[in-house]
């Protein structure tokens, strides 16, 4: 079922993928109108509204169709009864594109959404025109050491004065919870989803170097200079991916990188143009 909001030229709907109705929105025109669309994937616990509406969604939908997708257990998309896996989340994203008849798309994801975008580039390279990953890792050692310990011991570890400014605030969590309770089919399950996502990420085995090297789409690896991801780790990813660029954004954290669209826009448009030229 699809609904259209005439005030924002937004089309929204659900794509049935492997027993789950995955919510999506399309902004900036029909996804099959001739311009390669951009797919936006929010970070863990975030939704379209809380991740992209302040900057990326209005910015990029001015020049091309934008498909924003809410992952399993996020926003309007229900949780499955099974534990989430990055490979399944990637299959869900590809399933939305198949549902919409999109043959190729530029993928942009933040944090968990960026990891899912990279997984799509490995599993379904046929649908990925270019890849932009914000603040991701390819194995858990890529995180700051204290953050890695905190994620594994969230109830017992007291974050240091250095880590606290980098973490989501109480206001962030409140906005995520509010969005979830307003839109999710099981609004009472937010805490359960938080636990499941944390377990999924902290027990993730990561990707091998060979898997990272298998990403052949033009790729932008971007992090903040005060991110969860170590700069050295982002540089390792950049060197492993055959056709990659690296951007370290100044005065930027894991949470504020979503608001750096004005800095990312020129880099992305250049990459989009180059990927199109290579495909011709």
C-alpha positions as CSV (number, residue, x, y, z in Angstrom):
1,X,0.0,0.0,0.0
2,X,1.3,3.4,-0.9
3,X,0.4,6.9,0.3
4,X,1.3,10.2,-1.2
5,X,1.8,13.4,0.8
6,X,1.0,16.2,-1.7
7,X,2.5,18.9,0.6
8,X,6.0,17.3,0.6
9,X,5.8,15.3,-2.6
10,X,6.5,12.3,-0.4
11,X,5.5,8.8,-1.4
12,X,5.6,6.2,1.4
13,X,4.8,2.5,1.6
14,X,5.8,-0.9,2.7
15,X,7.8,-3.5,0.8
16,X,7.1,-7.2,1.7
17,X,10.6,-8.8,2.2
18,X,11.1,-12.2,3.7
19,X,7.9,-12.0,5.8
20,X,8.5,-8.4,7.0
21,X,6.9,-5.2,5.7
22,X,9.8,-2.8,5.4
23,X,8.8,0.9,5.5
24,X,10.2,3.3,3.0
25,X,9.7,6.9,1.8
26,X,10.5,8.4,-1.6
27,X,11.2,12.1,-1.9
28,X,12.2,14.3,-4.8
29,X,10.4,12.4,-7.6
30,X,9.7,8.9,-8.8
31,X,12.7,6.5,-8.3
32,X,12.4,5.4,-11.9
33,X,12.4,8.9,-13.4
34,X,15.8,8.6,-15.1
35,X,18.1,9.9,-12.4
36,X,19.8,7.3,-10.2
37,X,18.2,7.6,-6.7
38,X,20.0,7.9,-3.4
39,X,19.1,5.5,-0.6
40,X,19.4,6.8,3.0
41,X,19.8,4.3,5.8
42,X,19.6,5.6,9.4
43,X,21.9,4.4,12.2
44,X,20.9,2.0,15.0
45,X,17.7,3.0,16.9
46,X,17.2,5.9,14.5
47,X,14.4,6.5,12.0
48,X,14.0,8.6,8.9
49,X,12.6,11.5,10.9
50,X,15.3,11.5,13.6
51,X,18.2,10.8,11.3
52,X,17.7,12.6,8.0
53,X,14.9,15.2,8.1
54,X,17.1,17.9,9.6
55,X,19.6,17.9,6.7
56,X,20.2,15.1,4.2
57,X,16.6,14.4,3.1
58,X,15.7,17.9,2.0
59,X,19.2,18.6,0.8
60,X,19.6,15.6,-1.6
61,X,16.0,15.4,-2.7
62,X,16.4,18.8,-4.4
63,X,18.5,17.1,-7.2
64,X,17.5,13.5,-7.3
65,X,15.0,10.9,-6.0
66,X,15.8,9.9,-2.4
67,X,14.6,6.6,-1.0
68,X,14.8,6.5,2.8
69,X,14.3,3.1,4.5
70,X,13.7,2.1,8.1
71,X,15.4,-1.1,9.0
72,X,13.9,-4.0,10.9
73,X,12.7,-2.8,14.4
74,X,13.2,0.8,13.5
75,X,10.5,3.5,13.0
76,X,7.5,2.2,11.1
77,X,9.1,-1.2,10.4
78,X,8.2,-4.0,12.8
79,X,10.7,-6.3,14.4
80,X,11.0,-10.0,13.4
81,X,10.7,-12.7,16.1
82,X,14.2,-13.7,15.1
83,X,17.4,-11.9,16.1
84,X,18.5,-9.3,13.6
85,X,21.6,-10.0,11.4
86,X,23.4,-7.5,9.2
87,X,23.1,-9.9,6.2
88,X,19.3,-10.0,6.6
89,X,19.0,-6.2,7.0
90,X,21.0,-5.9,3.8
91,X,18.6,-8.3,2.1
92,X,15.7,-6.2,3.3
93,X,17.2,-3.0,1.7
94,X,17.8,-4.8,-1.6
95,X,14.3,-6.2,-1.4
96,X,12.9,-2.6,-1.1
97,X,14.8,-1.6,-4.3
98,X,13.5,-4.7,-6.1
99,X,10.0,-3.9,-4.9
100,X,10.3,-0.4,-6.3
101,X,11.8,-1.6,-9.6
102,X,15.1,0.2,-8.9
103,X,18.0,-1.4,-10.8
104,X,20.8,0.8,-9.5
105,X,21.1,3.2,-6.6
106,X,23.6,5.3,-4.7
107,X,23.7,4.1,-1.1
108,X,24.4,6.3,1.9
109,X,24.3,4.9,5.5
110,X,25.2,6.1,8.9
111,X,26.6,3.8,11.6
112,X,24.5,0.6,11.6
113,X,22.9,1.9,8.4
114,X,26.4,2.3,6.9
115,X,27.3,-1.2,7.8
116,X,24.1,-2.5,6.2
117,X,24.9,-0.4,3.1
118,X,28.4,-1.9,2.8
119,X,26.8,-5.4,3.3
120,X,24.5,-4.7,0.4
121,X,27.5,-3.7,-1.8
122,X,29.0,-7.2,-0.9
123,X,25.8,-9.2,-1.3
124,X,24.0,-7.4,-4.1
125,X,26.7,-5.4,-6.0
126,X,24.4,-5.3,-9.0
127,X,22.1,-2.7,-7.3
128,X,24.9,-0.4,-6.0
129,X,26.0,2.5,-8.2
130,X,28.1,4.1,-5.4
131,X,28.5,3.7,-1.6
132,X,28.9,6.3,1.1
133,X,29.5,5.0,4.6
134,X,29.5,7.4,7.6
135,X,31.1,6.4,10.9
136,X,31.3,2.6,10.3
137,X,33.8,-0.1,11.3
138,X,34.6,-3.4,9.6
139,X,35.4,-5.2,12.8
140,X,34.9,-4.3,16.5
141,X,38.5,-3.3,17.0
142,X,37.7,-0.3,14.8
143,X,35.9,1.4,17.7
144,X,37.6,3.5,20.3
145,X,38.8,1.1,23.0
146,X,36.6,2.5,25.8
147,X,33.6,2.6,23.6
148,X,34.1,-1.1,22.8
149,X,34.2,-1.9,26.5
150,X,31.2,0.3,27.2
151,X,29.1,-1.3,24.5
152,X,29.8,-4.7,25.9
153,X,29.2,-3.6,29.5
154,X,26.5,-0.8,29.3
155,X,25.1,-1.3,32.8
156,X,28.4,-1.5,34.6
157,X,30.9,0.8,32.8
158,X,30.8,4.4,33.8
159,X,31.8,6.4,30.6
160,X,34.9,8.7,31.1
161,X,34.8,12.5,30.7
162,X,36.4,12.0,27.3
163,X,33.8,9.6,26.0
164,X,30.6,11.2,27.3
165,X,30.6,14.1,24.8
166,X,30.7,11.6,21.9
167,X,27.7,9.5,23.1
168,X,24.1,10.0,22.2
169,X,22.4,12.3,24.8
170,X,19.3,11.7,26.9
171,X,17.5,14.0,24.4
172,X,18.7,11.8,21.5
173,X,17.3,8.7,23.2
174,X,14.1,10.5,24.1
175,X,13.5,11.5,20.4
176,X,14.2,7.9,19.2
177,X,11.8,6.5,21.8
178,X,9.2,9.1,20.9
179,X,9.4,8.3,17.2
180,X,9.3,4.5,17.9
181,X,6.2,4.7,20.2
182,X,4.4,6.9,17.6
183,X,5.0,4.8,14.6
184,X,6.1,1.2,15.3
185,X,3.5,-1.6,15.2
186,X,4.7,-2.7,18.6
187,X,5.4,0.6,20.4
188,X,6.0,-1.1,23.7
189,X,9.0,-3.1,22.4
190,X,11.6,-0.3,22.2
191,X,13.7,-1.6,25.1
192,X,13.6,-5.1,23.6
193,X,14.8,-3.7,20.3
194,X,17.6,-1.7,22.0
195,X,18.9,-4.9,23.6
196,X,18.7,-6.9,20.4
197,X,20.6,-4.3,18.3
198,X,23.3,-4.0,21.0
199,X,23.8,-7.8,21.1
200,X,23.8,-8.0,17.3
201,X,26.5,-5.4,17.0
202,X,28.7,-6.4,20.0
203,X,28.7,-10.0,19.0
204,X,29.3,-9.3,15.3
205,X,32.3,-11.2,13.8
206,X,33.1,-8.4,11.4
207,X,34.2,-8.7,7.8
208,X,37.5,-10.1,6.6
209,X,39.9,-8.0,4.5
210,X,38.9,-10.1,1.5
211,X,35.2,-9.2,2.0
212,X,36.0,-5.5,2.3
213,X,38.2,-5.7,-0.9
214,X,35.2,-7.2,-2.7
215,X,33.4,-3.8,-2.7
216,X,34.0,-2.5,-6.2
217,X,31.5,0.4,-6.3
218,X,33.0,3.9,-6.0
219,X,33.0,4.4,-2.2
220,X,33.3,7.3,0.2
221,X,34.5,6.4,3.7
222,X,33.7,9.3,6.0
223,X,34.1,9.8,9.8
224,X,34.3,12.6,12.2
225,X,37.6,13.5,13.9
226,X,35.9,12.8,17.2
227,X,34.0,9.7,16.1
228,X,33.4,6.3,17.6
229,X,35.6,4.9,14.8
230,X,39.3,5.2,15.1
231,X,40.8,7.3,12.3
232,X,43.5,4.6,11.7
233,X,40.7,2.1,11.2
234,X,38.9,4.2,8.7
235,X,42.1,4.6,6.8
236,X,42.5,0.8,6.7
237,X,39.0,0.5,5.1
238,X,39.9,3.2,2.6
239,X,43.1,1.3,1.6
240,X,41.2,-2.0,1.3
241,X,38.3,-0.9,-0.9
242,X,39.7,-0.7,-4.5
243,X,37.9,2.5,-5.6
244,X,37.5,4.5,-2.3
245,X,38.0,8.0,-1.0
246,X,38.5,8.9,2.7
247,X,37.1,12.0,4.4
248,X,37.8,12.9,8.1
249,X,35.5,15.8,8.9
250,X,36.8,18.4,11.5
251,X,35.0,19.1,14.7
252,X,32.6,16.3,14.1
253,X,31.3,13.4,16.2
254,X,29.4,10.2,15.5
255,X,26.2,12.0,16.1
256,X,26.9,15.3,14.3
257,X,28.2,13.8,11.1
258,X,24.6,13.4,9.9
259,X,24.3,17.2,9.9
260,X,27.4,17.7,7.7
261,X,25.5,17.5,4.4
262,X,26.9,20.8,3.2
263,X,30.4,19.3,3.5
264,X,29.5,15.9,2.0
265,X,27.4,17.2,-0.8
266,X,30.2,18.2,-3.2
267,X,32.1,15.0,-2.6
268,X,29.0,12.9,-3.2
269,X,28.0,14.8,-6.4
270,X,31.5,14.3,-7.8
271,X,31.4,10.6,-7.0
272,X,27.9,10.3,-8.5
273,X,29.1,11.9,-11.7
274,X,32.2,9.8,-11.9
275,X,30.3,6.5,-11.3
276,X,27.8,7.4,-14.0
277,X,30.6,8.2,-16.4
278,X,32.3,4.9,-15.7
279,X,29.1,3.1,-16.3
280,X,28.6,4.6,-19.8
